[in-house]
Amino acid sequence: MPEENLLGPRGKGLKQFLTILDGGRISVAALSVGLAMGAFDEALSYAKDRHQFGQAISKFQAIQFKLADMLCEIEHAKLMVLKAAWEKDHGRDYVMTASLAKLFSGELSRRVVNEAVQIHGGYGFMDEYPVSRMYRDQKVNEIGEGTNEVQRLVIGRLMGL
């Protein structure tokens, strides 16, 4: 390949590719947080609108606890993503933080979307409700830029294991 066609130094392609993956993990983590926030918003709105036994289901403790747990984890994931992005922007070593954020946020999006579908009940599987699509779409957040298992391997290696 002619030198002018190279995107980086000859023989350093794998290292360059892996570095790009590290940054991409922050993006996938942010996507996961955004998806979780969307699912939370849908669940909260639905819980306030859906009435059962003469009151909004948002008045039931079980639903309140689900929503509170969802919001708590979303806020945690947001901070993890922001920390990883800050470290990258400031030229610090961000590989561990990006992997942690990607792993946590991907699994968080699955939990939150699953709870949002649960709050919607049977309606959660109907295409008229956005949580139905979110339920299908979230899986890519656990696969893209390295599966959850790969993230655990990266984290383990960075811990010296």
PyMOL commands that set and color helices and strands:
alter all, ss='L'
color gray80, all
select helices_A, chain A and resi 3-5+13-49+57-59+61-89+95-125+130-142+148-158
alter helices_A, ss='H'
color red, helices_A
select strands_A, chain A and resi 51-52+55-56
alter strands_A, ss='S'
color yellow, strands_A
deselect
rebuild
show_as cartoon
